[in-house]
Amino acid sequence: MALSRSARRLSFGVMALVLSATGALAQSAGPAPTPSQMQVARQLVEANGEARAFDGVIPNIVDGAALGFLQTNPDLAKQLRESATAVKPEFEKRKGEIVDIIATAYASRFTEQELKDALAFFSSSVGKKMVSDRAQIVQQSVANIQAWGGKLNAEAMERIRAEMKKLGYDL
């Protein structure tokens, strides 16, 4: 039942993304996507890996709802955990709604042909490799950016120290 801090942040971040996407759609002045655009957009969301990126959202939301009750009823932790586990399958069936939200965002911004072209790419061997290697690419990039940021910070501190020395301050 207890979510890790990173899982809670991910859950809230995902909810913010979904809410901002729906808000942006509500503000969109373009024509509604056609059924065929939506069909291709849904396939694209599955092929490009975005649908899988939201796999943990629904369980996290259900666990969060149970945690809300836990704050006022701490003695019911076991029963709340069991209740959350019991209702998760019911809510997991709604994952298609997340796919539809993302697909609508794509379909409202791309023509059907553009969606088909993107789907063709993500269905190709290179597109599939991009999706399968995305997590490792992001992990490597974050580690390298952190190292770069540390180096840049050290250089900036040294330069600020030199500038402050010109002003008569020895840091």
VENNOR-V770474 format. One record per residue. N is the residue number from 1. OMEGA is omega as a letter, one per 30 degrees, with the letter a starting at -180 (* if undefined). NEAR is the number of other ideal C-beta (glycine too) atoms within 8 Angstrom. Layout:
n:N omega:OMEGA near:NEAR
n:N omega:OMEGA near:NEAR
This chain:
n:1 omega:a near:10
n:2 omega:l near:4
n:3 omega:l near:11
n:4 omega:l near:6
n:5 omega:a near:6
n:6 omega:l near:6
n:7 omega:l near:10
n:8 omega:l near:11
n:9 omega:l near:8
n:10 omega:a near:10
n:11 omega:l near:14
n:12 omega:l near:8
n:13 omega:l near:8
n:14 omega:l near:11
n:15 omega:l near:10
n:16 omega:l near:8
n:17 omega:a near:8
n:18 omega:l near:11
n:19 omega:l near:8
n:20 omega:l near:8
n:21 omega:a near:11
n:22 omega:l near:9
n:23 omega:l near:8
n:24 omega:l near:9
n:25 omega:a near:11
n:26 omega:a near:6
n:27 omega:a near:6
n:28 omega:a near:7
n:29 omega:a near:3
n:30 omega:l near:5
n:31 omega:l near:3
n:32 omega:l near:4
n:33 omega:l near:10
n:34 omega:l near:8
n:35 omega:a near:6
n:36 omega:l near:7
n:37 omega:a near:13
n:38 omega:l near:13
n:39 omega:l near:8
n:40 omega:l near:13
n:41 omega:l near:16
n:42 omega:l near:11
n:43 omega:l near:9
n:44 omega:a near:14
n:45 omega:l near:13
n:46 omega:a near:8
n:47 omega:a near:11
n:48 omega:l near:10
n:49 omega:a near:8
n:50 omega:l near:8
n:51 omega:l near:11
n:52 omega:l near:6
n:53 omega:a near:6
n:54 omega:a near:10
n:55 omega:a near:6
n:56 omega:a near:9
n:57 omega:a near:12
n:58 omega:l near:12
n:59 omega:l near:9
n:60 omega:l near:14
n:61 omega:l near:11
n:62 omega:l near:12
n:63 omega:l near:11
n:64 omega:l near:11
n:65 omega:l near:9
n:66 omega:l near:13
n:67 omega:l near:12
n:68 omega:l near:7
n:69 omega:a near:10
n:70 omega:a near:12
n:71 omega:a near:7
n:72 omega:a near:5
n:73 omega:a near:8
n:74 omega:a near:7
n:75 omega:a near:4
n:76 omega:a near:9
n:77 omega:a near:9
n:78 omega:a near:6
n:79 omega:l near:7
n:80 omega:l near:14
n:81 omega:l near:10
n:82 omega:l near:8
n:83 omega:l near:9
n:84 omega:l near:13
n:85 omega:a near:7
n:86 omega:a near:6
n:87 omega:a near:9
n:88 omega:a near:11
n:89 omega:l near:6
n:90 omega:a near:6
n:91 omega:l near:10
n:92 omega:l near:9
n:93 omega:a near:7
n:94 omega:l near:8
n:95 omega:l near:11
n:96 omega:l near:7
n:97 omega:l near:7
n:98 omega:l near:13
n:99 omega:l near:12
n:100 omega:l near:10
n:101 omega:a near:12
n:102 omega:a near:13
n:103 omega:l near:13
n:104 omega:l near:12
n:105 omega:l near:11
n:106 omega:a near:12
n:107 omega:l near:14
n:108 omega:a near:10
n:109 omega:a near:6
n:110 omega:l near:10
n:111 omega:l near:6
n:112 omega:l near:10
n:113 omega:l near:6
n:114 omega:l near:8
n:115 omega:l near:15
n:116 omega:l near:9
n:117 omega:l near:8
n:118 omega:l near:11
n:119 omega:l near:12
n:120 omega:l near:8
n:121 omega:a near:9
n:122 omega:l near:13
n:123 omega:l near:8
n:124 omega:a near:8
n:125 omega:l near:5
n:126 omega:l near:7
n:127 omega:l near:12
n:128 omega:l near:10
n:129 omega:l near:8
n:130 omega:l near:9
n:131 omega:a near:11
n:132 omega:a near:6
n:133 omega:a near:8
n:134 omega:a near:9
n:135 omega:l near:6
n:136 omega:l near:7
n:137 omega:l near:8
n:138 omega:a near:8
n:139 omega:l near:8
n:140 omega:a near:8
n:141 omega:a near:8
n:142 omega:l near:8
n:143 omega:a near:8
n:144 omega:l near:8
n:145 omega:l near:8
n:146 omega:l near:8
n:147 omega:l near:8
n:148 omega:l near:8
n:149 omega:l near:8
n:150 omega:l near:8
n:151 omega:l near:8
n:152 omega:l near:8
n:153 omega:l near:8
n:154 omega:l near:8
n:155 omega:l near:8
n:156 omega:l near:8
n:157 omega:l near:8
n:158 omega:l near:8
n:159 omega:l near:8
n:160 omega:l near:9
n:161 omega:l near:9
n:162 omega:l near:8
n:163 omega:l near:8
n:164 omega:l near:10
n:165 omega:l near:10
n:166 omega:a near:6
n:167 omega:l near:6
n:168 omega:l near:4
n:169 omega:l near:6
n:170 omega:a near:4
n:171 omega:* near:6
